[in-house]
Amino acid sequence: MSRPTATSTTDRTDIQPGPAASPKPKPAPKRINVAVNADTLAALENVCERENVSLTEAVRRLTGIGDVMYRAVKEDHAELLVRTETETKQILIL
């Protein structure tokens, strides 16, 4: 009686890489021009200074944070709370 032999996947030539083998390229960044008020500019400059990042990176970070908060409230109907050692405040997004 002969014993079955194991076939290594590295020896097979008929296996083709699937979609997971090749990641999709990221789309190129899109340049936009926006006018912001003094409060928005101050918020961006605050992030630039505190985090030592560029204005572009500050926009990315604050936009990302805003998107998470917006989706939580509008899509998940969540409450946003800011809790410190002494108090808890609810944040309202209209």
CORBELKA-V316651 format. One record per residue. N is the residue number from 1. RES is the residue in one small letter. SS is DSSP state (H for helix, E for strand, L for the rest). D_FIRST is the distance of its C-alpha to the first C-alpha in Angstrom with 2 decimals. Layout:
# CORBELKA-V316651
{{N;RES;SS;D_FIRST} {N;RES;SS;D_FIRST}}
This chain:
# CORBELKA-V316651
{{1;m;L;0.00} {2;s;L;3.81} {3;r;L;6.66} {4;p;L;9.61} {5;t;L;12.61} {6;a;L;16.07} {7;t;L;18.81} {8;s;L;22.21} {9;t;H;25.11} {10;t;H;27.10} {11;d;H;24.86} {12;r;L;25.47} {13;t;L;28.52} {14;d;L;28.83} {15;i;L;30.03} {16;q;L;33.79} {17;p;L;35.96} {18;g;L;37.43} {19;p;H;41.06} {20;a;H;40.66} {21;a;H;39.78} {22;s;L;43.26} {23;p;L;46.18} {24;k;L;49.18} {25;p;L;52.20} {26;k;L;55.14} {27;p;L;58.22} {28;a;L;61.10} {29;p;L;63.81} {30;k;L;66.75} {31;r;L;70.23} {32;i;L;72.81} {33;n;L;76.43} {34;v;L;77.82} {35;a;L;81.17} {36;v;L;81.05} {37;n;L;83.82} {38;a;H;85.00} {39;d;H;82.93} {40;t;H;79.69} {41;l;H;80.53} {42;a;H;81.32} {43;a;H;77.97} {44;l;H;76.15} {45;e;H;78.24} {46;n;H;77.55} {47;v;H;73.78} {48;c;H;74.31} {49;e;H;76.37} {50;r;H;74.42} {51;e;H;70.96} {52;n;L;72.07} {53;v;L;70.49} {54;s;L;71.76} {55;l;H;73.52} {56;t;H;70.53} {57;e;H;68.19} {58;a;H;70.72} {59;v;H;70.75} {60;r;H;66.94} {61;r;H;66.88} {62;l;H;69.70} {63;t;H;68.39} {64;g;H;64.96} {65;i;H;66.57} {66;g;H;68.84} {67;d;H;65.98} {68;v;H;64.10} {69;m;H;67.29} {70;y;H;68.26} {71;r;H;64.88} {72;a;H;64.86} {73;v;H;68.28} {74;k;H;68.15} {75;e;L;64.56} {76;d;L;63.53} {77;h;L;67.06} {78;a;L;66.83} {79;e;L;69.73} {80;l;E;70.07} {81;l;E;71.50} {82;v;E;72.67} {83;r;E;72.75} {84;t;L;74.57} {85;e;L;75.43} {86;t;L;78.61} {87;e;L;78.11} {88;t;E;75.85} {89;k;E;76.86} {90;q;E;75.46} {91;i;E;75.02} {92;l;L;75.97} {93;i;L;74.65} {94;l;L;76.71}}
